Amino acid sequence: MPDQKTTAGEKGQKEVVVQVDGLTKRFQARLAVNRFTLRVTRGEAFALVGPDGAGKTTVMRLLTGIMDPDEGRAQVLGFDTVKEAEQLKEHIGYMPQRFGLYDDLTVGENLRFFADLYRVPQEERQQRVPELLRFANLAAFQDRLAAQLSGGMRQKLGLICALVHRPQVLFLDEPTFGVDPVSRREFWAILYELLKGGMTIFLSTAYMDEAERAHRVGLMHQGRLLVVDTPQALKESFEGELLEVRTADLRTARAALTGQPLVGQVLATGDRLMVAVPRAEEALEPLKQTLAAAGVEEVQINPAEPGLEDLFVQIILKQESQAEG
């Protein structure tokens, strides 16, 4: 294997292992990724967040050398993702949305197959395969066919298959999509252990609560990276204050509050509405009056802390407003 080419740089600086400059990809008339620029450092968990069609999967494919950009450049571990794609793949792990497990192979056979694929030496895999099975709590299931695994267990098997060759950077494309909450927590417990070992993790997700587990988050929409920061810093950048509105008639309440002068945005989240206002204390009574006038009864309105989803909606609405202006 070629030596890793990235160096730590000046003392005190974190080593940049993913460097992206102006990455752009078009599919005919559609601009899937628009001048994407980013730096990710060693040992960092970076989450790329956005709705379906935002361009997250395309970014993953560009950074792993599967696809070439139309413009811009990316380096991972110092390897150019276009000119040195084959060398790069020896040093990274990639788990796409639909990881290619073989249903007619057992857990252990799948893992050994990927060890063959990555040309892991025989003496190393004798230690590595049992180690990974224990790590993912799959040792007791190594003789079970992959087709008979639960969704959460399949994801854990896909993860350790991507780890069998000891990659330095791990790319995960919506790794817990469709997985139950308990399995998601177990999956993240494994990721935290990998981070402790110094691995860099670059993942995409549509789950805002999951993104908050990462060191930094990038919000992506329509091919553009809108903002990048720590989850806490992003939430603190929310403009205005947030009120949580609970009522049995959310549809009527949302219609009544949308467009109200003091309301910046209304977001339906489960069994409540999240309403952005300039100042919660001043908006409380006008909102109650608006809801009462619309026939909405038994309303509870309380201050709330903004989350990433609230910020994401605010940024999108602001951009749309500026575009219309």
Backbone hydrogen bonds in HBPLUS format (Angstrom, degrees):
<---DONOR---> <-ACCEPTOR-->    atom                        ^
c    i                          cat <-CA-CA->   ^        H-A-AA   ^      H-
h    n   atom  resd res      DA  || num        DHA   H-A  angle D-A-AA Bond
n    s   type  num  typ     dist DA aas  dist angle  dist       angle   num
A0013-GLN N   A0010-GLU O   3.07 MM   3  5.68 162.2  2.10 135.7 139.7     1
A0042-ARG N   A0015-GLU O   2.80 MM  27  5.62 149.7  1.89 159.3 169.4     2
A0017-VAL N   A0040-VAL O   2.89 MM  23  6.04 153.9  1.96 151.8 159.7     3
A0077-LEU N   A0017-VAL O   2.69 MM  60  4.68 160.4  1.72 139.5 146.7     4
A0018-VAL N   A0040-VAL O   3.15 MM  22  4.96 156.3  2.20 147.0 145.2     5
A0040-VAL N   A0018-VAL O   2.92 MM  22  4.96 150.2  2.01 143.2 148.2     6
A0019-GLN N   A0075-GLN O   2.85 MM  56  5.17 172.2  1.85 161.0 163.2     7
A0075-GLN N   A0019-GLN O   2.82 MM  56  5.17 158.1  1.87 151.0 158.5     8
A0020-VAL N   A0038-LEU O   2.86 MM  18  5.02 166.1  1.88 164.6 161.8     9
A0038-LEU N   A0020-VAL O   2.99 MM  18  5.02 152.1  2.07 123.7 129.7    10
A0021-ASP N   A0073-ARG O   2.87 MM  52  5.41 167.7  1.89 173.2 174.2    11
A0073-ARG N   A0021-ASP O   3.01 MM  52  5.41 157.3  2.07 144.6 151.4    12
A0023-LEU N   A0036-PHE O   2.90 MM  13  4.71 151.0  1.98 140.1 130.4    13
A0036-PHE N   A0023-LEU O   2.81 MM  13  4.71 163.7  1.84 137.0 133.1    14
A0024-THR N   A0071-GLU O   3.00 MM  47  4.97 155.0  2.06 137.1 131.6    15
A0070-ASP N   A0024-THR O   2.79 MM  46  5.66 153.6  1.86 156.3 164.1    16
A0071-GLU N   A0024-THR O   3.27 MM  47  4.97 155.4  2.33 133.6 133.4    17
A0025-LYS N   A0033-VAL O   2.94 MM   8  4.98 152.8  2.01 130.1 135.0    18
A0032-ALA N   A0025-LYS O   2.89 MM   7  5.64 127.8  2.17 145.7 161.5    19
A0033-VAL N   A0025-LYS O   3.17 MM   8  4.98 161.6  2.21 139.1 141.1    20
A0027-PHE N   A0030-ARG O   2.82 MM   3  5.18 162.9  1.85 155.9 161.3    21
A0030-ARG N   A0027-PHE O   3.03 MM   3  5.18 154.5  2.10 131.5 125.9    22
A0034-ASN N   A0223-GLY O   2.71 MM 189  5.11 173.5  1.72 134.0 131.8    23
A0044-GLU N   A0041-THR O   3.22 MM   3  5.70 147.3  2.33 138.2 136.5    24
A0201-ILE N   A0044-GLU O   2.91 MM 157  6.27 161.6  1.95 151.7 157.9    25
A0215-HIS N   A0045-ALA O   2.86 MM 170  5.30 133.9  2.08 133.6 147.7    26
A0216-ARG N   A0045-ALA O   3.37 MM 171  6.79 161.1  2.41 155.1 159.0    27
A0046-PHE N   A0201-ILE O   2.80 MM 155  6.23 163.5  1.83 167.4 169.9    28
A0203-LEU N   A0046-PHE O   2.90 MM 157  6.29 168.7  1.91 169.3 172.9    29
A0047-ALA N   A0216-ARG O   3.04 MM 169  6.43 165.8  2.06 154.2 157.7    30
A0218-GLY N   A0047-ALA O   2.85 MM 171  6.25 160.5  1.89 162.0 165.0    31
A0048-LEU N   A0203-LEU O   2.73 MM 155  6.11 162.9  1.76 155.8 161.9    32
A0205-THR N   A0048-LEU O   3.01 MM 157  6.36 151.3  2.09 158.0 159.6    33
A0049-VAL N   A0218-GLY O   2.81 MM 169  6.00 174.0  1.81 171.4 173.4    34
A0220-MET N   A0049-VAL O   2.72 MM 171  5.86 165.0  1.74 173.8 177.6    35
A0054-ALA N   A0051-PRO O   3.11 MM   3  5.60 144.1  2.24 141.5 138.8    36
A0223-GLY N   A0054-ALA O   2.71 MM 169  5.33 144.4  1.83 137.4 144.0    37
A0059-VAL N   A0055-GLY O   3.05 MM   4  6.29 156.1  2.11 151.0 157.2    38
A0060-MET N   A0056-LYS O   3.05 MM   4  6.40 158.8  2.09 150.3 155.8    39
A0061-ARG N   A0057-THR O   2.99 MM   4  6.29 158.9  2.03 151.4 156.3    40
A0062-LEU N   A0058-THR O   2.94 MM   4  6.17 148.3  2.04 147.5 156.5    41
A0063-LEU N   A0059-VAL O   2.93 MM   4  6.15 158.3  1.97 155.2 160.6    42
A0064-THR N   A0060-MET O   3.06 MM   4  6.20 135.3  2.27 144.2 155.3    43
A0066-ILE N   A0061-ARG O   3.00 MM   5  5.09 132.6  2.23 155.2 162.1    44
A0067-MET N   A0061-ARG O   3.16 MM   6  5.49 149.7  2.25 129.8 125.5    45
A0065-GLY N   A0062-LEU O   3.41 MM   3  5.44 164.7  2.44 102.2 105.7    46
A0081-THR N   A0074-ALA O   3.10 MM   7  5.85 169.3  2.11 152.3 152.6    47
A0076-VAL N   A0079-PHE O   2.98 MM   3  5.28 154.7  2.05 144.7 146.2    48
A0079-PHE N   A0076-VAL O   2.95 MM   3  5.28 162.0  1.98 118.0 119.3    49
A0084-GLU N   A0080-ASP O   2.88 MM   4  5.14 149.0  1.98 136.4 144.6    50
A0088-LEU N   A0084-GLU O   2.97 MM   4  6.14 157.7  2.02 152.9 160.1    51
A0089-LYS N   A0085-ALA O   3.12 MM   4  6.33 153.3  2.19 148.5 153.7    52
A0090-GLU N   A0087-GLN O   3.23 MM   3  5.68 150.4  2.32 108.7 116.8    53
A0091-HIS N   A0088-LEU O   2.85 MM   3  5.55 161.6  1.88 124.7 130.8    54
A0168-GLN N   A0091-HIS O   2.83 MM  77  5.81 162.1  1.86 150.8 150.4    55
A0093-GLY N   A0169-VAL O   2.90 MM  76  6.34 155.2  1.96 153.0 159.4    56
A0171-PHE N   A0093-GLY O   2.74 MM  78  5.98 171.4  1.74 153.6 155.7    57
A0095-MET N   A0171-PHE O   2.83 MM  76  6.22 159.5  1.87 160.6 167.5    58
A0173-ASP N   A0095-MET O   3.00 MM  78  6.22 175.5  2.00 160.0 160.8    59
A0101-LEU N   A0099-PHE O   2.86 MM   2  5.89 139.1  2.03 107.9  95.9    60
A0105-LEU N   A0102-TYR O   3.00 MM   3  5.49 162.4  2.03 119.0 122.3    61
A0147-ALA N   A0103-ASP O   3.35 MM  44  4.36 150.2  2.44 123.2 115.4    62
A0146-ALA N   A0105-LEU O   2.95 MM  41  6.18 164.9  1.97 159.3 156.1    63
A0110-ASN N   A0106-THR O   2.88 MM   4  6.07 157.2  1.93 151.6 157.0    64
A0107-VAL N   A0144-ARG O   2.90 MM  37  5.94 133.1  2.13 150.5 159.3    65
A0111-LEU N   A0107-VAL O   3.13 MM   4  6.39 161.2  2.16 149.3 154.1    66
A0108-GLY N   A0142-GLN O   2.89 MM  34  4.69 168.9  1.90 132.8 130.9    67
A0112-ARG N   A0108-GLY O   2.96 MM   4  6.21 158.0  2.01 148.5 154.5    68
A0113-PHE N   A0109-GLU O   2.84 MM   4  5.98 146.0  1.96 143.2 153.0    69
A0114-PHE N   A0110-ASN O   3.10 MM   4  6.43 157.1  2.15 150.6 154.9    70
A0115-ALA N   A0111-LEU O   3.03 MM   4  6.31 141.4  2.19 138.8 150.1    71
A0116-ASP N   A0112-ARG O   2.96 MM   4  6.27 146.7  2.08 142.3 150.3    72
A0117-LEU N   A0113-PHE O   2.90 MM   4  6.23 155.0  1.96 144.8 152.4    73
A0118-TYR N   A0114-PHE O   2.96 MM   4  6.11 152.9  2.04 143.5 149.0    74
A0120-VAL N   A0115-ALA O   2.89 MM   5  5.21 173.9  1.90 158.0 158.6    75
A0119-ARG N   A0116-ASP O   2.97 MM   3  4.87 156.0  2.03 102.0 109.1    76
A0124-GLU N   A0121-PRO O   3.01 MM   3  5.32 125.0  2.32 104.6 119.0    77
A0125-ARG N   A0121-PRO O   2.97 MM   4  6.28 159.8  2.01 160.2 166.5    78
A0126-GLN N   A0122-GLN O   3.23 MM   4  6.40 144.8  2.36 146.4 154.1    79
A0127-GLN N   A0124-GLU O   3.11 MM   3  5.59 143.8  2.24 108.9 118.2    80
A0128-ARG N   A0124-GLU O   2.87 MM   4  6.03 163.1  1.90 148.9 154.6    81
A0129-VAL N   A0125-ARG O   2.94 MM   4  5.51 172.3  1.95 139.9 142.2    82
A0131-GLU N   A0127-GLN O   3.24 MM   4  6.21 151.8  2.32 143.1 151.5    83
A0132-LEU N   A0128-ARG O   2.91 MM   4  6.12 157.0  1.96 155.1 159.8    84
A0133-LEU N   A0129-VAL O   3.05 MM   4  6.27 160.3  2.09 154.6 160.2    85
A0134-ARG N   A0130-PRO O   3.03 MM   4  6.22 159.5  2.07 148.1 152.7    86
A0135-PHE N   A0131-GLU O   2.96 MM   4  6.10 155.5  2.03 142.2 149.9    87
A0136-ALA N   A0132-LEU O   3.01 MM   4  6.22 149.8  2.11 149.5 154.8    88
A0138-LEU N   A0133-LEU O   2.77 MM   5  4.89 163.5  1.79 158.6 157.0    89
A0137-ASN N   A0134-ARG O   3.04 MM   3  4.91 160.4  2.08 104.0 109.6    90
A0141-PHE N   A0138-LEU O   2.88 MM   3  5.18 150.5  1.97 109.9 119.7    91
A0142-GLN N   A0139-ALA O   3.48 MM   3  5.38 168.4  2.50 107.7 106.6    92
A0144-ARG N   A0141-PHE O   2.97 MM   3  5.28 166.2  1.99 117.4 120.9    93
A0148-GLN N   A0145-LEU O   2.95 MM   3  5.47 153.0  2.02 113.4 121.6    94
A0149-LEU N   A0146-ALA O   3.19 MM   3  5.38 167.5  2.20 113.8 114.9    95
A0154-ARG N   A0150-SER O   2.92 MM   4  6.16 154.2  1.99 154.1 161.5    96
A0155-GLN N   A0151-GLY O   3.11 MM   4  6.35 154.0  2.18 144.0 150.5    97
A0156-LYS N   A0152-GLY O   3.10 MM   4  6.40 154.3  2.17 142.8 149.5    98
A0157-LEU N   A0153-MET O   2.91 MM   4  6.14 153.2  1.98 146.0 153.6    99
A0158-GLY N   A0154-ARG O   2.83 MM   4  6.08 159.7  1.87 150.3 156.1   100
A0159-LEU N   A0155-GLN O   2.93 MM   4  6.15 149.1  2.03 142.9 151.4   101
A0160-ILE N   A0156-LYS O   3.06 MM   4  6.36 164.7  2.09 150.2 152.4   102
A0161-CYS N   A0157-LEU O   2.99 MM   4  6.16 147.3  2.10 147.5 156.9   103
A0162-ALA N   A0158-GLY O   3.14 MM   4  6.37 144.1  2.27 139.0 147.7   104
A0162-ALA N   A0159-LEU O   3.04 MM   3  5.17 122.6  2.38  97.1 111.5   105
A0166-ARG N   A0163-LEU O   2.96 MM   3  5.33 160.9  1.99 127.3 126.5   106
A0200-THR N   A0168-GLN O   3.21 MM  32  6.48 172.0  2.22 154.1 156.5   107
A0170-LEU N   A0200-THR O   2.82 MM  30  6.20 164.7  1.84 163.1 167.6   108
A0202-PHE N   A0170-LEU O   2.86 MM  32  6.17 168.0  1.88 162.8 166.4   109
A0172-LEU N   A0202-PHE O   2.93 MM  30  6.33 157.4  1.98 147.5 153.7   110
A0204-SER N   A0172-LEU O   2.89 MM  32  6.43 148.5  1.99 160.6 168.9   111
A0174-GLU N   A0204-SER O   2.88 MM  30  5.05 135.0  2.08 118.8 129.4   112
A0177-PHE N   A0174-GLU O   3.33 MM   3  5.56 167.5  2.34 117.4 116.5   113
A0179-VAL N   A0176-THR O   3.10 MM   3  5.26 161.6  2.13 129.8 127.3   114
A0184-ARG N   A0180-ASP O   2.96 MM   4  6.26 149.3  2.05 152.4 162.3   115
A0185-ARG N   A0181-PRO O   3.06 MM   4  6.35 155.2  2.13 147.6 152.5   116
A0186-GLU N   A0182-VAL O   3.06 MM   4  6.40 158.0  2.11 147.9 154.1   117
A0187-PHE N   A0183-SER O   2.87 MM   4  6.04 155.5  1.93 147.0 153.7   118
A0188-TRP N   A0184-ARG O   2.98 MM   4  6.25 157.4  2.04 148.8 154.4   119
A0189-ALA N   A0185-ARG O   2.94 MM   4  6.19 143.1  2.07 144.1 154.7   120
A0190-ILE N   A0186-GLU O   3.22 MM   4  6.56 147.7  2.33 143.9 150.9   121
A0191-LEU N   A0187-PHE O   3.09 MM   4  6.50 154.1  2.16 143.2 150.6   122
A0192-TYR N   A0188-TRP O   2.89 MM   4  6.13 157.2  1.95 151.2 156.0   123
A0193-GLU N   A0189-ALA O   3.27 MM   4  6.52 149.0  2.37 137.8 145.2   124
A0194-LEU N   A0190-ILE O   3.09 MM   4  6.47 149.6  2.19 147.3 155.9   125
A0195-LEU N   A0191-LEU O   2.94 MM   4  6.28 151.7  2.02 150.3 158.3   126
A0196-LYS N   A0192-TYR O   3.03 MM   4  6.31 150.0  2.12 144.4 151.9   127
A0197-GLY N   A0194-LEU O   3.08 MM   3  5.17 131.4  2.33  96.2 109.3   128
A0199-MET N   A0194-LEU O   3.24 MM   5  5.71 159.1  2.28 150.1 144.1   129
A0198-GLY N   A0195-LEU O   2.92 MM   3  5.14 163.0  1.95 111.2 115.2   130
A0211-ALA N   A0207-TYR O   3.11 MM   4  6.44 151.7  2.20 146.2 153.9   131
A0212-GLU N   A0208-MET O   3.29 MM   4  6.60 140.1  2.46 143.1 152.1   132
A0213-ARG N   A0210-GLU O   3.01 MM   3  5.61 163.7  2.04 116.8 122.1   133
A0214-ALA N   A0211-ALA O   3.02 MM   3  5.60 162.9  2.05 118.2 123.5   134
A0217-VAL N   A0229-ASP O   2.78 MM  12  5.65 168.7  1.80 158.1 158.2   135
A0229-ASP N   A0217-VAL O   3.08 MM  12  5.65 154.5  2.15 151.3 157.1   136
A0219-LEU N   A0227-VAL O   2.97 MM   8  5.57 159.0  2.01 160.7 166.8   137
A0226-LEU N   A0219-LEU O   2.72 MM   7  5.55 148.3  1.82 162.1 173.2   138
A0221-HIS N   A0224-ARG O   2.92 MM   3  5.41 157.3  1.97 151.7 157.2   139
A0224-ARG N   A0221-HIS O   3.02 MM   3  5.41 167.7  2.04 118.8 121.3   140
A0234-LEU N   A0230-THR O   2.96 MM   4  6.16 158.9  2.01 159.0 165.1   141
A0235-LYS N   A0231-PRO O   3.03 MM   4  6.27 161.4  2.07 149.2 153.8   142
A0236-GLU N   A0232-GLN O   2.96 MM   4  6.19 152.3  2.04 147.9 156.0   143
A0237-SER N   A0233-ALA O   3.14 MM   4  6.29 123.1  2.48 134.9 148.0   144
A0237-SER N   A0234-LEU O   3.09 MM   3  5.18 142.1  2.23  98.2 109.5   145
A0238-PHE N   A0235-LYS O   3.24 MM   3  5.58 164.2  2.26 109.9 113.5   146
A0241-GLU N   A0277-VAL O   2.72 MM  36  5.44 174.3  1.72 174.5 176.5   147
A0277-VAL N   A0241-GLU O   2.86 MM  36  5.44 166.3  1.88 155.9 160.5   148
A0304-ALA N   A0242-LEU O   2.98 MM  62  5.34 151.3  2.07 139.1 135.6   149
A0243-LEU N   A0275-VAL O   2.84 MM  32  5.08 155.7  1.89 142.7 151.0   150
A0275-VAL N   A0243-LEU O   2.81 MM  32  5.08 172.9  1.82 157.2 159.1   151
A0244-GLU N   A0302-ASN O   2.67 MM  58  5.22 173.9  1.67 164.3 166.0   152
A0302-ASN N   A0244-GLU O   2.99 MM  58  5.22 156.0  2.05 141.3 148.4   153
A0245-VAL N   A0273-LEU O   2.83 MM  28  4.98 170.3  1.83 152.1 155.5   154
A0273-LEU N   A0245-VAL O   2.87 MM  28  4.98 161.7  1.90 145.2 151.5   155
A0246-ARG N   A0300-GLN O   2.80 MM  54  5.08 164.0  1.83 153.0 158.4   156
A0300-GLN N   A0246-ARG O   2.93 MM  54  5.08 162.1  1.97 150.2 155.2   157
A0253-ALA N   A0249-ASP O   3.12 MM   4  6.29 162.9  2.15 149.7 155.1   158
A0254-ARG N   A0250-LEU O   2.81 MM   4  5.92 159.7  1.85 151.0 155.9   159
A0255-ALA N   A0251-ARG O   3.08 MM   4  6.30 162.4  2.11 148.1 152.7   160
A0256-ALA N   A0252-THR O   2.94 MM   4  6.13 153.2  2.01 148.5 156.0   161
A0257-LEU N   A0253-ALA O   2.98 MM   4  6.15 155.2  2.04 150.3 156.2   162
A0258-THR N   A0254-ARG O   2.97 MM   4  5.97 151.2  2.05 150.1 156.8   163
A0260-GLN N   A0257-LEU O   3.02 MM   3  5.30 164.5  2.05 126.3 128.8   164
A0263-VAL N   A0260-GLN O   2.87 MM   3  5.37 160.0  1.91 125.3 132.2   165
A0264-GLY N   A0276-ALA O   2.73 MM  12  5.21 170.5  1.74 149.5 151.9   166
A0276-ALA N   A0265-GLN O   3.00 MM  11  5.28 161.1  2.03 147.8 154.0   167
A0267-LEU N   A0274-MET O   2.90 MM   7  5.05 161.8  1.93 141.7 147.9   168
A0274-MET N   A0267-LEU O   2.75 MM   7  5.05 163.7  1.78 146.7 152.5   169
A0269-THR N   A0272-ARG O   2.86 MM   3  5.49 168.9  1.87 159.8 163.3   170
A0272-ARG N   A0269-THR O   3.19 MM   3  5.49 150.1  2.28 117.7 126.6   171
A0283-ALA N   A0279-ARG O   3.09 MM   4  6.23 142.9  2.23 149.2 160.2   172
A0284-LEU N   A0280-ALA O   3.12 MM   4  6.05 132.5  2.36 150.3 158.7   173
A0287-LEU N   A0283-ALA O   3.03 MM   4  6.08 157.3  2.08 157.6 163.8   174
A0288-LYS N   A0284-LEU O   3.11 MM   4  6.36 156.5  2.16 148.6 155.3   175
A0289-GLN N   A0285-GLU O   2.93 MM   4  6.19 160.1  1.97 157.6 163.0   176
A0290-THR N   A0286-PRO O   2.96 MM   4  6.14 153.5  2.03 142.6 149.9   177
A0291-LEU N   A0287-LEU O   2.98 MM   4  6.20 160.4  2.02 151.0 155.5   178
A0292-ALA N   A0288-LYS O   2.90 MM   4  6.10 156.9  1.96 147.4 154.3   179
A0293-ALA N   A0289-GLN O   2.95 MM   4  6.09 157.5  2.00 146.8 152.7   180
A0294-ALA N   A0290-THR O   3.19 MM   4  6.41 133.0  2.42 134.6 146.3   181
A0294-ALA N   A0291-LEU O   3.12 MM   3  5.07 130.2  2.38  92.8 106.3   182
A0296-VAL N   A0291-LEU O   2.90 MM   5  5.22 159.2  1.94 158.2 151.2   183
A0295-GLY N   A0292-ALA O   3.01 MM   3  5.08 158.4  2.06 104.7 110.9   184
A0311-LEU N   A0307-GLY O   3.16 MM   4  6.51 158.7  2.21 150.3 156.1   185
A0312-PHE N   A0308-LEU O   2.81 MM   4  6.00 159.3  1.85 151.8 157.8   186
A0313-VAL N   A0309-GLU O   3.04 MM   4  6.26 164.7  2.06 150.1 153.0   187
A0314-GLN N   A0310-ASP O   3.03 MM   4  6.23 156.6  2.08 143.3 150.3   188
A0315-ILE N   A0311-LEU O   2.90 MM   4  6.18 159.9  1.95 156.6 160.9   189
A0316-ILE N   A0312-PHE O   3.03 MM   4  6.27 164.0  2.06 152.9 157.0   190
A0317-LEU N   A0313-VAL O   2.93 MM   4  6.09 167.3  1.94 154.7 158.2   191
A0318-LYS N   A0314-GLN O   3.00 MM   4  6.13 155.8  2.06 145.6 152.3   192
A0319-GLN N   A0315-ILE O   2.99 MM   4  6.21 158.8  2.03 148.5 154.0   193
A0320-GLU N   A0316-ILE O   2.91 MM   4  6.15 161.0  1.94 153.4 158.7   194
A0321-SER N   A0317-LEU O   2.91 MM   4  6.07 153.3  1.98 143.9 151.6   195
A0322-GLN N   A0318-LYS O   2.92 MM   4  6.19 155.4  1.98 148.3 154.9   196
A0323-ALA N   A0319-GLN O   2.89 MM   4  6.12 151.7  1.97 146.8 154.9   197
A0324-GLU N   A0320-GLU O   2.96 MM   4  6.20 154.1  2.02 145.8 152.3   198
A0325-GLY N   A0321-SER O   2.93 MM   4  6.15 145.3  2.05 140.0 150.2   199
